[in-house]
């Protein structure tokens, strides 16, 4: 309890809000595809479309909202996004009970939730930077990361049990309630949030919508980190459905074995997030960023060698444990590194641009790897991703001479 108080009561409420939504999200993992398959009897092509459309169209909708968030108080924006997600998700069980649930509605809700996720992430990053001292950012991000991996460990098994007993729409209701709890947590944050400097004109130009990307691409450290994280996340997520086909189809894993193969390794994420701060204290932020970032690219290539039975299961657990442990170290360090090098008047736009690019990259690579798997098989497609991801450490920032976080953007441009 004392450790939470060291970051202040306001951070405690922000952390509680994050924990509530994280648990709900992981309880409802794969809820939309399951509803499409089990309730609407959708085809595989429709299920793929559902996954890609939510990310891609949600990112497109969120594009003009990055600069809009920058000039708004962040907490009301976060509460509004929570309530949007609450209403959108509750529309699904309501439509089901009335006998009117359709695949189109499922796609629309996935788009709304994806767009709201991006906007909430941008606003919450700016909120965190305002609430926490610079020297405590890594501690705060480490707590978010450990909370996320804890939710990942307990969420899917519990969600699976709820689905088995009450049906796939049950976890959607729980997820919706989690956003209500998140909104209440954000609302409980005390103090007066200053209003950002007002704009003199109406609307946003195309240049302002792209300002987040402009800042990132002109920054000597954020640019390579941006490219690295987008590609690594995209390649990892693109192989997820192919690995499911490989394990559950070709290798004949039982569903419980599949869940075990990805549930147990999440403990590595919890471990990694707990040791990130001590590692940075001992070896320095930049060195930990480079080493953990490079190590997380070394594991994917082991998955094409998975075989049937217990040896195959152990191989998957080992590979995923190594990957997730490295991610558990890397993620809070990189999140802190990014916030420290983003000027306070650009945080929402930068985080929005980052999230939009990540979502769009995952959607595009998921579609491309699905096509590749249809041509060469899932095992070979995963191997191709494993080879490509080995090149991504070359994109990590090599030098440590970034501008202070709140140096004016014009001075940051002069460094490039």
C-alpha positions as CSV (number, residue, x, y, z in Angstrom):
1,X,0.0,0.0,0.0
2,X,2.9,2.4,0.8
3,X,4.3,1.9,-2.6
4,X,1.1,3.0,-4.2
5,X,1.0,6.1,-2.0
6,X,4.5,7.1,-3.0
7,X,3.1,8.0,-6.4
8,X,0.1,9.8,-4.9
9,X,-3.6,9.3,-4.5
10,X,-4.4,10.6,-8.0
11,X,-2.2,8.0,-9.6
12,X,-3.8,5.4,-7.5
13,X,-7.2,6.2,-9.0
14,X,-5.7,6.2,-12.5
15,X,-4.1,2.9,-11.9
16,X,-7.4,1.4,-10.5
17,X,-9.2,2.6,-13.6
18,X,-6.6,1.0,-15.8
19,X,-6.8,-2.3,-13.8
20,X,-10.6,-2.4,-14.1
21,X,-10.6,-2.0,-17.9
22,X,-7.6,-4.4,-18.3
23,X,-9.3,-7.2,-16.5
24,X,-12.5,-6.6,-18.5
25,X,-10.6,-6.6,-21.8
26,X,-8.8,-9.8,-21.1
27,X,-11.9,-11.5,-19.8
28,X,-13.5,-10.7,-23.1
29,X,-10.5,-11.8,-25.2
30,X,-11.7,-13.1,-28.6
31,X,-15.3,-12.3,-27.6
32,X,-16.2,-10.8,-31.0
33,X,-14.9,-13.7,-33.1
34,X,-16.6,-16.1,-30.8
35,X,-19.9,-14.3,-31.1
36,X,-19.5,-14.2,-34.9
37,X,-18.8,-18.0,-35.0
38,X,-21.1,-19.3,-32.3
39,X,-24.0,-16.9,-32.4
40,X,-24.0,-15.6,-36.0
41,X,-22.4,-18.6,-37.7
42,X,-20.1,-16.4,-39.7
43,X,-17.7,-17.7,-42.3
44,X,-13.9,-17.7,-41.7
45,X,-13.6,-14.8,-44.2
46,X,-16.1,-12.8,-42.2
47,X,-14.2,-13.5,-39.0
48,X,-11.0,-12.3,-40.6
49,X,-12.8,-9.2,-41.9
50,X,-14.2,-8.5,-38.4
51,X,-10.7,-8.6,-36.9
52,X,-9.1,-6.4,-39.6
53,X,-11.9,-3.9,-40.0
54,X,-12.1,-3.0,-36.3
55,X,-8.4,-2.1,-36.2
56,X,-8.2,-0.4,-39.7
57,X,-11.4,1.6,-39.7
58,X,-11.1,2.5,-36.0
59,X,-7.6,3.9,-36.7
60,X,-9.0,5.9,-39.6
61,X,-11.8,7.4,-37.4
62,X,-9.3,8.2,-34.7
63,X,-7.0,10.1,-37.1
64,X,-8.6,13.6,-36.6
65,X,-9.1,13.1,-32.9
66,X,-5.4,13.2,-31.9
67,X,-5.1,17.0,-32.3
68,X,-8.7,17.4,-30.9
69,X,-7.6,15.6,-27.7
70,X,-4.5,17.8,-27.4
71,X,-6.7,20.9,-26.9
72,X,-9.1,19.3,-24.4
73,X,-8.9,18.4,-20.8
74,X,-7.8,14.8,-20.8
75,X,-9.9,13.4,-18.0
76,X,-13.3,14.3,-19.5
77,X,-12.1,12.8,-22.8
78,X,-11.1,9.5,-21.0
79,X,-14.5,9.3,-19.3
80,X,-16.3,10.0,-22.5
81,X,-14.4,7.2,-24.3
82,X,-15.2,4.8,-21.4
83,X,-18.8,5.6,-21.7
84,X,-18.8,5.2,-25.5
85,X,-17.3,1.8,-25.1
86,X,-19.8,0.9,-22.4
87,X,-22.8,1.9,-24.6
88,X,-21.4,0.2,-27.7
89,X,-20.7,-3.1,-26.0
90,X,-24.1,-3.2,-24.2
91,X,-25.8,-2.8,-27.5
92,X,-24.7,-6.3,-28.4
93,X,-26.5,-8.3,-25.7
94,X,-29.5,-5.9,-26.0
95,X,-29.8,-6.7,-29.7
96,X,-29.3,-10.4,-29.0
97,X,-32.1,-10.5,-26.5
98,X,-34.4,-8.7,-28.9
99,X,-33.4,-11.1,-31.7
100,X,-31.8,-8.4,-33.9
101,X,-28.1,-9.0,-33.5
102,X,-26.3,-8.9,-36.9
103,X,-22.8,-9.2,-38.3
104,X,-22.9,-5.6,-39.4
105,X,-23.6,-4.4,-35.9
106,X,-20.7,-6.5,-34.6
107,X,-18.4,-4.9,-37.1
108,X,-19.6,-1.4,-36.2
109,X,-19.2,-2.0,-32.4
110,X,-15.6,-3.3,-33.0
111,X,-14.8,-0.1,-35.0
112,X,-16.2,2.1,-32.2
113,X,-14.3,0.3,-29.5
114,X,-11.1,0.4,-31.5
115,X,-11.4,4.1,-32.2
116,X,-12.2,4.8,-28.5
117,X,-9.3,2.7,-27.4
118,X,-6.9,4.9,-29.5
119,X,-8.3,8.2,-28.2
120,X,-8.4,6.9,-24.6
121,X,-4.7,5.8,-24.8
122,X,-3.6,9.2,-26.2
123,X,-5.5,11.1,-23.4
124,X,-4.4,8.7,-20.6
125,X,-0.7,9.1,-21.6
126,X,-1.0,12.9,-21.4
127,X,-2.8,12.5,-18.1
128,X,-0.1,10.2,-16.7
129,X,2.6,12.6,-17.6
130,X,0.8,15.4,-15.8
131,X,0.1,13.4,-12.7
132,X,3.5,11.7,-12.1
133,X,7.0,13.3,-11.7
134,X,9.4,12.5,-14.5
135,X,11.6,10.4,-12.2
136,X,8.5,8.2,-11.3
137,X,7.3,7.6,-14.9
138,X,9.1,4.2,-15.2
139,X,7.7,3.1,-11.8
140,X,4.2,4.1,-13.0
141,X,4.5,2.4,-16.4
142,X,5.9,-0.7,-14.7
143,X,2.8,-0.9,-12.6
144,X,0.6,-0.6,-15.6
145,X,2.6,-3.3,-17.4
146,X,2.5,-5.7,-14.4
147,X,-1.3,-5.1,-14.1
148,X,-1.8,-5.9,-17.7
149,X,0.1,-9.2,-17.5
150,X,-1.7,-10.2,-14.3
151,X,-5.0,-9.6,-16.1
152,X,-3.7,-11.6,-19.1
153,X,-2.9,-14.6,-16.8
154,X,-6.3,-14.7,-15.0
155,X,-8.6,-13.1,-17.7
156,X,-8.8,-15.6,-20.5
157,X,-9.2,-18.7,-18.3
158,X,-11.9,-17.0,-16.3
159,X,-13.5,-15.6,-19.4
160,X,-13.5,-19.1,-21.0
161,X,-15.3,-20.5,-18.0
162,X,-17.9,-17.7,-18.1
163,X,-18.4,-18.4,-21.8
164,X,-18.7,-22.1,-21.2
165,X,-21.4,-21.6,-18.6
166,X,-23.3,-18.5,-19.7
167,X,-22.4,-18.0,-23.4
168,X,-20.1,-15.7,-25.4
169,X,-22.1,-12.5,-24.7
170,X,-21.5,-12.8,-21.0
171,X,-17.9,-11.5,-21.2
172,X,-19.0,-8.6,-23.4
173,X,-21.3,-7.5,-20.5
174,X,-18.4,-7.8,-18.0
175,X,-16.1,-5.9,-20.3
176,X,-18.8,-3.1,-20.6
177,X,-19.0,-2.9,-16.8
178,X,-15.3,-2.6,-16.6
179,X,-15.4,0.6,-18.6
180,X,-18.0,2.0,-16.2
181,X,-15.6,1.3,-13.3
182,X,-12.8,2.8,-15.3
183,X,-14.8,6.0,-15.8
184,X,-15.6,6.2,-12.1
185,X,-11.9,5.7,-11.3
186,X,-10.9,8.6,-13.6
187,X,-13.7,10.7,-12.2
188,X,-12.3,10.2,-8.7
189,X,-8.9,11.7,-9.6
190,X,-8.7,14.9,-7.5
191,X,-7.4,18.3,-8.2
192,X,-8.2,20.8,-10.9
193,X,-7.0,19.8,-14.4
194,X,-5.8,23.0,-16.2
195,X,-7.4,23.8,-19.5
196,X,-5.0,23.6,-22.4
197,X,-4.2,26.7,-24.4
198,X,-7.3,27.5,-26.6
199,X,-7.2,27.4,-30.4
200,X,-8.0,30.6,-32.3
201,X,-9.5,28.9,-35.3
202,X,-12.1,26.3,-36.0
203,X,-11.4,22.8,-37.2
204,X,-8.1,21.1,-37.9
205,X,-6.1,21.2,-41.0
206,X,-4.6,18.1,-42.6
207,X,-1.2,19.3,-41.4
208,X,-2.4,19.4,-37.8
209,X,-3.9,15.9,-38.1
210,X,-0.4,14.7,-39.2
211,X,1.5,16.7,-36.6
212,X,2.0,13.6,-34.4
213,X,3.7,11.7,-37.2
214,X,5.7,14.8,-38.1
215,X,7.0,15.1,-34.6
216,X,7.9,11.4,-34.4
217,X,9.6,11.2,-37.8
218,X,11.7,14.4,-37.1
219,X,12.9,13.1,-33.7
220,X,16.2,11.1,-33.9
221,X,15.3,8.7,-31.2
222,X,11.5,8.4,-31.6
223,X,11.6,7.7,-35.3
224,X,13.5,4.4,-35.1
225,X,11.6,3.3,-32.0
226,X,8.3,4.0,-33.8
227,X,9.3,1.9,-36.8
228,X,10.6,-0.9,-34.6
229,X,7.6,-1.2,-32.3
230,X,5.1,-1.0,-35.2
231,X,6.8,-3.8,-37.1
232,X,7.5,-6.0,-34.2
233,X,3.9,-5.8,-32.9
234,X,2.5,-6.2,-36.4
235,X,4.6,-9.3,-37.1
236,X,3.8,-10.9,-33.7
237,X,0.0,-10.3,-34.0
238,X,0.0,-11.4,-37.7
239,X,1.2,-14.8,-36.7
240,X,-1.3,-15.3,-33.8
241,X,-4.2,-16.6,-35.9
242,X,-1.8,-18.8,-37.9
243,X,-0.4,-20.3,-34.8
244,X,-3.9,-21.1,-33.6
245,X,-4.5,-22.9,-36.9
246,X,-1.2,-24.7,-36.6
247,X,-1.7,-25.9,-33.0
248,X,-5.4,-26.6,-33.0
249,X,-5.5,-28.0,-36.5
250,X,-2.3,-29.6,-37.8
251,X,-0.8,-30.6,-34.4
252,X,-4.1,-31.5,-32.8
253,X,-3.7,-29.6,-29.5
254,X,-6.8,-29.6,-27.3
255,X,-8.3,-26.2,-26.5
256,X,-7.1,-26.5,-22.8
257,X,-3.6,-27.2,-24.0
258,X,-3.7,-24.1,-26.3
259,X,-4.9,-22.0,-23.4
260,X,-2.2,-23.3,-21.2
261,X,0.5,-22.7,-23.8
262,X,-0.3,-19.0,-23.8
263,X,-1.6,-18.5,-20.2
264,X,1.5,-19.8,-18.3
265,X,4.1,-17.7,-20.3
266,X,2.2,-14.5,-19.3
267,X,3.8,-14.9,-15.9
268,X,7.0,-13.9,-17.7
269,X,5.4,-10.6,-18.5
270,X,4.7,-10.0,-14.9
271,X,8.3,-10.9,-14.0
272,X,9.7,-8.7,-16.7
273,X,7.6,-5.7,-15.6
274,X,8.8,-6.1,-12.0
275,X,12.5,-6.2,-12.9
276,X,12.5,-3.5,-15.5
277,X,13.1,-0.7,-13.0
278,X,15.9,-2.4,-11.1
279,X,17.6,-3.2,-14.5
280,X,17.4,0.5,-15.6
281,X,18.8,1.6,-12.2
282,X,21.8,-0.7,-12.7
283,X,22.5,-0.6,-16.4
284,X,20.8,2.6,-17.6
285,X,17.6,3.2,-19.6
286,X,19.1,3.2,-23.1
287,X,21.0,-0.1,-22.6
288,X,18.0,-1.9,-21.2
289,X,15.9,-0.6,-24.1
290,X,18.3,-1.9,-26.7
291,X,19.0,-5.3,-25.1
292,X,15.4,-6.1,-24.2
293,X,14.2,-4.8,-27.6
294,X,16.7,-7.0,-29.4
295,X,16.0,-10.1,-27.3
296,X,12.2,-9.9,-27.9
297,X,12.9,-10.3,-31.6
298,X,14.8,-13.7,-31.2
299,X,11.9,-16.0,-30.1
300,X,9.3,-16.0,-32.9
301,X,11.5,-18.2,-35.2
302,X,11.2,-21.1,-32.7
303,X,7.5,-21.5,-33.3
304,X,7.6,-23.1,-36.8
305,X,9.5,-26.1,-35.2
306,X,6.6,-27.0,-32.9
307,X,5.4,-30.6,-33.1
308,X,2.6,-32.6,-31.5
309,X,2.3,-33.8,-27.9
310,X,4.0,-32.7,-24.7
311,X,7.3,-31.8,-26.4
312,X,5.5,-29.4,-28.8
313,X,3.5,-27.9,-25.9
314,X,6.7,-27.4,-23.9
315,X,8.4,-25.7,-26.9
316,X,5.5,-23.3,-27.3
317,X,5.5,-22.5,-23.6
318,X,9.3,-21.9,-23.6
319,X,9.2,-19.7,-26.7
320,X,6.3,-17.6,-25.5
321,X,7.8,-17.3,-22.0
322,X,11.0,-15.9,-23.4
323,X,9.2,-13.5,-25.7
324,X,6.7,-12.3,-23.1
325,X,9.4,-11.8,-20.4
326,X,11.5,-9.7,-22.8
327,X,8.3,-7.7,-23.7
328,X,7.6,-7.2,-20.0
329,X,10.9,-5.5,-19.6
330,X,10.9,-3.6,-22.8
331,X,7.3,-2.2,-22.8
332,X,7.5,0.0,-19.6
333,X,11.0,1.2,-20.5
334,X,10.0,2.2,-24.0
335,X,6.7,3.8,-22.8
336,X,8.7,5.9,-20.4
337,X,11.4,6.7,-23.0
338,X,8.7,7.9,-25.4
339,X,7.0,10.1,-22.9
340,X,10.2,11.7,-21.7
341,X,11.1,12.7,-25.3
342,X,7.7,14.0,-26.2
343,X,7.0,17.7,-25.5
344,X,4.0,18.2,-23.2
345,X,2.1,20.0,-25.9
346,X,2.4,17.1,-28.3
347,X,1.8,14.0,-26.1
348,X,-1.8,13.3,-27.2
349,X,-1.0,13.7,-30.9
350,X,2.1,11.6,-30.7
351,X,0.4,8.7,-28.8
352,X,-2.6,8.9,-31.1
353,X,-0.3,8.7,-34.2
354,X,1.6,5.8,-32.6
355,X,-1.6,3.9,-31.8
356,X,-3.2,4.5,-35.2
357,X,0.0,3.3,-37.0
358,X,0.2,0.2,-34.7
359,X,-3.4,-0.7,-35.4
360,X,-3.2,-0.2,-39.1
361,X,0.1,-2.2,-39.3
362,X,-1.4,-5.1,-37.4
363,X,-4.5,-5.1,-39.6
364,X,-2.4,-5.0,-42.8
365,X,0.1,-7.6,-41.8
366,X,-2.6,-9.9,-40.5
367,X,-4.3,-9.8,-43.9
368,X,-1.0,-10.3,-45.7
369,X,0.1,-13.2,-43.6
370,X,-3.3,-14.8,-43.9
371,X,-2.9,-14.7,-47.7
372,X,0.7,-16.0,-47.4
373,X,-0.5,-18.9,-45.2
374,X,-3.1,-19.8,-47.8
375,X,-0.3,-20.1,-50.4
376,X,2.6,-21.7,-48.4
377,X,0.9,-23.0,-45.2
378,X,0.8,-21.5,-41.7
379,X,4.2,-23.0,-40.6
380,X,6.1,-21.5,-43.4
381,X,4.3,-18.2,-43.0
382,X,5.3,-18.0,-39.3
383,X,8.9,-18.9,-40.3
384,X,8.9,-15.9,-42.7
385,X,7.7,-13.6,-39.9
386,X,10.4,-15.1,-37.6
387,X,13.1,-14.3,-40.1
388,X,11.9,-10.7,-40.8
389,X,11.5,-9.9,-37.1
390,X,15.2,-10.7,-36.6
391,X,16.0,-7.5,-38.6
392,X,14.0,-5.2,-36.4
393,X,16.6,-4.5,-33.7
394,X,18.5,-2.6,-36.4
395,X,15.7,0.1,-36.1
396,X,16.2,0.6,-32.3
397,X,17.7,4.0,-31.4
398,X,21.4,3.7,-31.2
399,X,22.4,7.0,-29.7
400,X,21.4,8.7,-26.5
401,X,21.4,12.5,-27.1
402,X,17.6,13.3,-27.1
403,X,16.3,16.7,-26.4
404,X,14.6,17.3,-23.0
405,X,10.9,16.4,-23.1
406,X,9.6,20.0,-22.9
407,X,12.0,21.6,-25.3
408,X,10.0,23.5,-28.0
409,X,9.2,21.4,-31.0
410,X,11.2,23.8,-33.3
411,X,14.4,23.0,-31.4
412,X,13.7,19.3,-31.6
413,X,13.5,19.7,-35.4
414,X,16.9,21.4,-35.5
415,X,18.4,18.2,-34.0
416,X,17.4,16.1,-37.0
